[in-house]
Structure formats: structure tokens, C-alpha cells
Amino acid sequence: MSQLEQFVVDAIKTESRVESIKANEELLTATLQIMIHAGNILDQIKKNTFYDKPFDVDALINHAHEINDFVLLLNHIDTNTIVDNKTEFGVNPRLFHSIVGIATESTELLEALDLSGTKMDNVNLGEEFGDIDWYKAIGCDELNISWDTILNAVIAKLKERYPDNFTSEDAINRNLDKEREILNTMETE
């Protein structure tokens, strides 16, 4: 058993499981939409910073408007019903736990990011990276996909995208069909 496989085995021993996902639908939906739109804005900043990809200003404005609309929706939620008014969602509880856990740990990483670069707490950053891996382990186990398979597929995808080395042009002009074809070769165990 590889070290990554052992990590998954050990991680799921500490997993809290529920039979179904029950949450206030308005609160959950609005929160997810805010995070998705904010993430898309952050993705444009990342691609502009690292790939020199031009901003899609219309998309940025649209994402900002959507965030505002969902914040307004949150402002009108009856706080007395947040706890009591729950909807049961049909989503796989383990995948929900994995995905939302990664998102919340990523938020903790963002909170730890010191843009001045002077106060970075490497111990905390390491812990948050580890926590993300813990949530990934739950997802890998539920999907019955080995971590090694996922890592190998990612490297194969990147070799397709960047045949020699990273270039901004290759990062911007990706062959998404070819990359998906490579990712489709991931086999479940």
C-alpha cells in the first residue's frame, strides 16, 4: 500500500458521516453562489497574474452583480427559520462533505494569505494544506479512485497542455477536449 493509499485509509477513520444533507435551502444556495462567483473573479485575477490573460471585464461585472444579488437575498432571509427550515438535498453526503470541506479550508488559506508577505504563518498554511488533503481523501474514497490515479492523470493532462514547459500561450489556449479525453482514462478501482 502506498503512502497516499494509507493516508486515505487513516483519514476516513476520522470522518464524520451523515445519511443526508439537510440545510436551509436559501442560505446554502446563496452562499454557494457567492463563493462560486467570487471564485470566478479570483480565477481571472490568477490567470491575469500568472498567464497574462486579459480580464473578461463583462464577466467580472456580471460576477460582481450576481454576488450583490445573493448578498441581498441573504439579507432578507428570516433568521428565525435558518435552523428550523431545512431541505433535504439529494447530493451524496460524502461528496458534499469533501467538496464543501475543501472550499472552507481554501477560505482559511485565503484568510492566512498576507499580501504584504511579512506575516505568513507557515505552520498554519501547512495545516490547512493537510486539511484539504483530508477532505480530498474522503472524495477519493467515495469515488473509488486512487490518489495515484488522480495524480497521474493530472500530470498527463499537464504534459498535453505544456509539451515542453509552461507558456502563457499554452495556458490560455487549452485543448479542453483533449484534456478531458486524458482525464476520462482515469479508472475506478
RANOR-V601900 format. One record per helix or strand of 2 or more residues. SS is the DSSP state (H for helix, E for strand). FROM is the first residue (numbers start at 1). LEN is the number of residues. Records with the same first field share a line. If there is no record, write none. Layout:
SS: FROM-LEN ; FROM-LEN
This chain:
H: 3-10 ; 25-27 ; 57-19 ; 93-20 ; 122-22 ; 147-15 ; 168-5 ; 176-8
E: 21-3 ; 87-3
